Amino acid sequence: MIAGLLGDNQKAEEILKDNADNRYYRYLPQIVDQLECWYNNEFLDKSYAQKAAEIITELKAK
């Protein structure tokens, strides 16, 4: 996500793919999607800790 925010979308995709495929962070793509949504839409309304707790709760419910 940080690489993407710095404008290097290709590197961001490479890092995400490596972590999901080779390091078995199977929920990482969903987490990154939700954090990007938070950053772009909810940053002023929710803290990172609040959003992280929300994401964890949603993943546990699945």
matplotlib code that plots the C-alpha trace (Angstrom):
import matplotlib.pyplot as plt

x = [0.0, 2.8, 4.5, 1.2, 0.8, 4.3, 3.1, 4.8, 1.7, 3.7, 5.9, 2.8, 1.3, 4.5, 4.8, 1.1, 1.4, 4.6, 3.1, -0.2, 1.4, 4.7, 4.2, 0.7, -1.0, -4.2, -6.3, -3.9, -5.6, -8.9, -7.2, -5.3, -8.5, -10.3, -7.4, -7.2, -10.9, -10.4, -7.5, -9.4, -12.9, -12.9, -9.5, -11.1, -13.9, -12.1, -8.6, -6.4, -7.0, -10.8, -10.6, -8.2, -10.5, -13.5, -11.6, -10.6, -14.2, -15.4, -12.8, -13.7, -17.3, -16.5]
y = [0.0, 2.4, 1.8, 2.6, 5.8, 6.8, 6.4, 3.0, 0.9, -1.8, -2.3, -2.3, -5.1, -7.1, -6.8, -7.7, -10.7, -12.0, -11.7, -13.4, -16.2, -16.9, -15.9, -17.2, -14.0, -15.2, -12.3, -9.6, -8.6, -8.0, -6.1, -3.9, -3.2, -2.2, -0.1, 1.8, 2.5, 3.8, 5.9, 7.4, 7.8, 7.4, 8.7, 11.7, 9.7, 6.6, 6.0, 3.3, 1.3, 1.6, 0.4, -2.4, -3.7, -3.4, -5.4, -8.1, -8.4, -8.8, -11.4, -13.4, -13.4, -15.1]
z = [0.0, 0.8, -2.6, -4.2, -2.2, -3.3, -6.9, -7.7, -8.5, -10.2, -7.2, -4.9, -7.0, -7.0, -3.2, -2.7, -5.0, -3.4, 0.1, -0.9, -3.1, -1.4, 2.2, 2.5, 3.7, 2.2, 3.6, 2.6, -0.7, 1.1, 3.9, 1.5, -0.4, 2.7, 4.0, 0.7, 0.9, 4.4, 3.4, 0.5, 2.1, 5.8, 7.0, 8.7, 10.3, 11.6, 13.0, 11.7, 14.8, 14.4, 10.8, 11.6, 14.3, 11.9, 9.2, 11.7, 12.9, 9.3, 8.5, 11.6, 10.6, 7.3]

ax = plt.figure().add_subplot(projection="3d")
ax.plot(x, y, z, "-o")
ax.set_aspect("equal")
plt.show()
